[in-house]
Amino acid sequence: MNIFLVDDDEVIRMGMRKLIEKAEKGWQVAGEASDGEIALNYLDSHSDVDVVICDVRMPIMDGLELVRIIRQERDYDPKIVMLSGYNEFEFVRSAFMNGVCDYILKPFKKDEFIALLENIEGRLKKERQLEQTVSENNDFLVSEILKKLSKCGPEEAASSIKKLDNLGIKTDYKYFATLRVMVDQYYKQFSAEGQYNRELNLVMEKVVSLGAAKKGFDFIHCIFKQEILILVFSEDGEKLMEFAKKLHSILNKGDDEVSVTVAISNVYEDFGEMSESFAESEKAIMSRFYLGQNKFILYGDVAGKCIDMQYDIEPAVKDLVHNINLCDYMKSKEIMDRVFIDLSYCNADKFRKYIHDIIDMLSLRIENFGYFVAINSSEINFYIDYLNTFRELKTYMNSLLQNVIEYINGEREKRSKRRIEMAKEYISVHYYEPFTLNDIAEHVELNPSYFSNLFKTETGINFSEYLLNVRMDKAKELLRDPKIKVYEIGNLVGYDDAVSFGRAFKKKWGISPKEYRNSVY
């Protein structure tokens, strides 16, 4: 609470200052004056004074005249406390009639003085809370009316404008236009929760501060769907454009990393065309997708340049399925680049929808693509929906293709390793049974030719050699048991006759089964 002291007696002023400072309530003495005229000069340039404590009798300008001028001729409104003596009741009564909130008799006691200031502080807090509540309610009502104006017909527009008049907002201007303000590049901070809202609120504060200095125009505004909607009025159509340009300049001034795009509709006179005006500003702000960020966009410059085109995505999806399955990134990139060229005249919302549709169809037709999208769906949807420009979205989609293909390669590699491990496990258990490569390929659900190549890639040897090694290792183990006949061992490791077994054993180890047993014993 800022307090200003007015008394021609310096001792009294000093005493009040000490009481205020020693109270340790967070109160500040904003300044002092020895008469009303000096006080008035100070108050005219310091609107942050909350309380004025002034004496009734002072030279040059007394307390009553000071009170009268503040209440009748000034737009600031501090609480005023009168200092008076016991014989000055009539003066005090006159002061109350002019808007004094309280008085205190001299000489006063410390506790009495502090209690009076505490009482005033309590009243100030209640009044400010009430003002804030009223202000918030008005802001909410204005916001709701503005949102309704953005999509209503002529009759509803007239009704909504009347509601603005009832809220004390001047609307009887000749011209109006609508603006939209969007923060650029907020997607870069999407992982930090609330980052965009903070940026948007900072921009809103700048918009509000511009309104404090408005001259020749008036406007209302609200935040709606991640952007700021503004309805601006003026008697001069040129003033509307000047306001929009100034707004863009101010919002993009400074060292902030945040840049802003501003778009404005055509200028209108008839409130019945309000919805057309809002539609134009929406189309203008959407054209940022092609024009780039940090732009000032006039609807007249982009009208008709972005169309609601129809596009058959099936050929592109078919080609992408083929090349993604082959893990051919360069071919896949060429196809995606062609899609972007084909869609380059499409309005931004429709463009983004086609990209979503392509992603959805690829997810249905390529199993691992679908898994990758499901894992990263929030991020993918966010970037497709909110990347600012055509160029950024194109770069992102090519990066997405590369990441998906790397993921598919990785999954196939893991899957291949699992399939070969399954085959090796089967062989280790069933080595004595008569089976072929085709039998094992069927067991692990792979094409025999693909399985044969994959097996050699993963193990370093072909299937028949691996099977021979397993059987011969088992044969050496069995030959160490003298209770088992040599001819029986052949049957135990998968050979129908002793001759075939002996030939295979000698091919592997360079000696016959009997020679090996003799060398062991």
Secondary structure, DSSP 8 states (H G I E B T S, - for coil): -EEEEE-S-HHHHHHHHHHHHHHTSS-EEEEEESSHHHHHHHHHT-TT--EEEEES--SSS-HHHHHHHHHHH-S---EEEEEE-TT-HHHHHHHHHTT--EEEESS--HHHHHHHHHHHHHHHHHHHHHHHHHHHHHHHHHHHHHHHHTT--HHHHHHHHHHHHHTT-----SEEEEEEEEETTGGGGTTSTTHHHHHHHHHHHHHHHHHHT--SEEEEEEEETTEEEEEEEESSHHHHHHHHHHHHHHHT-SS-S--EEEEE---BS-GGGHHHHHHHHHHHHHTHHHH-SS-EEEHHHHTTTSB------HHHHHHHHHHHHTT-HHHHHHHHHHHHHHTTTB-HHHHHHHHHHHHHHHHHH-HHHHHHHHHTHHHHHHHHHH-SSHHHHHHHHHHHHHHHHHHHHHHHHHHHHHHHHHHHHHHHHHTTS---HHHHHHHTT--HHHHHHHHHHHHSS-HHHHHHHHHHHHHHHHHT-TTS-HHHHHHHTT-SSHHHHHHHHHHHHSS-HHHHHHHH-
